[in-house]
């Protein structure tokens, strides 16, 4: 289990409850997977919107953890705003890929080294059936990061 997956398992028990795993993470990108389960479907037999949201949010968080792994012990990370645009039914095993641009990474790092050391930025996530090209949903998460108060003393 990679460090991001270990952290994720410990810190996000709800995602574990529905079966989300972090399958890949590297600076700038992460992939999360949700295996098909009858407990994750809606009234029409497709993956429930709430399960898709949790999968996408998990991928977004993992992309941040892998991009800013050196800062993780020193920051507070929260979602402040989100949007999901569902475009096609999600069936079967589902994956979400989240990405952070190099420009956003540099902006976050520069900001966290300045007075006030807090920033909001957006992480984009694509959700689709594993092995398929058709996108089932696009999600955006506005993230808020600030340095822990303890680190300022």
C-alpha positions in Angstrom: 0.0 0.0 0.0 1.5 3.4 -1.0 1.8 6.3 1.5 -1.2 8.1 0.0 -3.4 5.0 0.2 -2.3 4.4 3.9 -3.1 8.0 4.8 -6.4 7.8 3.0 -7.4 4.5 4.7 -6.7 6.1 8.1 -8.2 9.5 7.5 -11.3 8.9 5.3 -13.3 5.9 6.7 -16.5 6.9 4.9 -14.9 6.3 1.5 -13.6 2.9 2.7 -17.2 2.0 3.7 -18.4 2.2 0.0 -15.2 0.6 -1.3 -13.1 3.5 -2.7 -9.4 2.8 -3.1 -6.6 5.0 -4.4 -5.0 3.0 -7.2 -2.4 5.4 -8.4 -1.0 8.7 -7.2 1.9 10.8 -8.3 2.6 14.6 -8.2 -0.2 16.3 -10.2 -2.5 13.3 -10.5 -4.3 10.5 -8.7 -6.7 7.8 -9.6 -9.4 6.3 -7.3 -11.5 3.2 -8.0 -15.0 2.2 -6.9 -15.8 -1.5 -7.6 -19.4 -2.3 -8.5 -21.5 -3.2 -5.5 -25.2 -3.6 -5.3 -25.1 -1.4 -2.2 -23.8 1.6 -4.4 -26.5 1.7 -7.0 -29.6 3.9 -7.3 -33.2 3.1 -8.2 -32.4 2.7 -11.9 -29.4 0.3 -11.4 -26.6 2.8 -12.0 -24.0 3.9 -9.5 -25.5 6.4 -7.0 -24.6 10.0 -7.5 -23.4 10.2 -3.8 -21.0 7.3 -4.4 -19.7 9.0 -7.6 -19.2 12.2 -5.6 -17.3 10.4 -2.9 -15.1 8.7 -5.5 -14.3 12.0 -7.2 -13.6 13.8 -4.0 -11.3 11.0 -2.9 -9.3 11.2 -6.2 -9.1 15.0 -5.7 -7.8 14.6 -2.2 -5.3 12.0 -3.3 -4.0 14.2 -6.0 -3.3 16.9 -3.4 -1.7 14.5 -1.0 0.6 13.2 -3.6 1.4 16.7 -5.0 2.0 18.3 -1.7 3.3 15.3 0.3 6.0 17.4 1.9 3.4 19.8 3.3 0.7 17.2 4.5 1.8 17.2 8.1 1.7 21.0 8.2 -1.6 21.9 6.5 -5.4 21.8 6.9 -7.2 20.7 3.8 -11.0 21.3 3.3 -13.4 21.2 0.4 -15.2 24.6 0.3 -17.2 24.2 -2.9 -17.9 21.5 -5.4 -19.8 20.8 -8.6 -20.5 17.6 -10.5 -21.9 17.4 -14.0 -23.4 14.0 -14.7 -23.4 13.2 -18.4 -23.8 9.4 -18.8 -24.9 6.5 -16.6 -22.1 5.0 -14.5 -22.2 1.3 -14.5 -19.7 -1.4 -13.4 -16.4 -0.6 -11.9 -15.8 3.2 -11.9 -12.6 5.2 -11.8 -12.0 8.9 -11.1 -8.8 10.7 -12.2 -8.0 14.0 -10.6 -5.4 16.4 -11.7 -3.6 19.5 -10.6 -1.7 21.7 -13.1 1.9 22.6 -12.6 0.8 26.3 -12.5 -1.6 25.6 -9.7 1.0 23.6 -7.8 3.5 26.5 -8.0 0.8 29.0 -7.0 -0.1 27.0 -3.9 3.5 26.5 -2.9 4.3 30.2 -3.3 1.2 31.3 -1.4 1.9 28.9 1.5 5.3 30.6 1.9 3.8 34.1 2.2 2.1 35.9 5.1 -1.5 34.7 5.5 -0.4 31.4 4.1 -3.9 30.1 2.9 -5.3 29.6 -0.5 -8.3 28.3 -2.4 -7.8 26.4 -5.7 -9.7 24.0 -8.0 -9.0 20.4 -8.7 -10.7 18.8 -11.7 -11.8 15.2 -11.8 -13.1 12.9 -14.6 -15.3 9.9 -13.7 -15.8 7.0 -16.1 -16.3 3.3 -16.2 -13.0 1.5 -15.8 -11.4 0.8 -19.2 -13.9 3.0 -21.1 -13.5 6.3 -22.8 -16.9 7.8 -22.2 -17.0 10.2 -19.3 -19.9 9.7 -16.9 -19.3 12.9 -14.9 -16.9 15.8 -14.5 -16.3 17.2 -11.0 -14.6 20.3 -9.7 -13.6 20.8 -6.1 -12.6 24.1 -4.7 -10.1 23.3 -2.0 -8.9 25.4 0.9 -5.4 24.9 2.3 -3.9 26.7 5.2 -0.8 26.1 7.3 -1.5 24.6 10.8 -1.3 27.2 13.6 1.3 25.0 15.4 3.7 25.5 12.5 3.7 29.3 13.0 5.1 29.1 16.6 
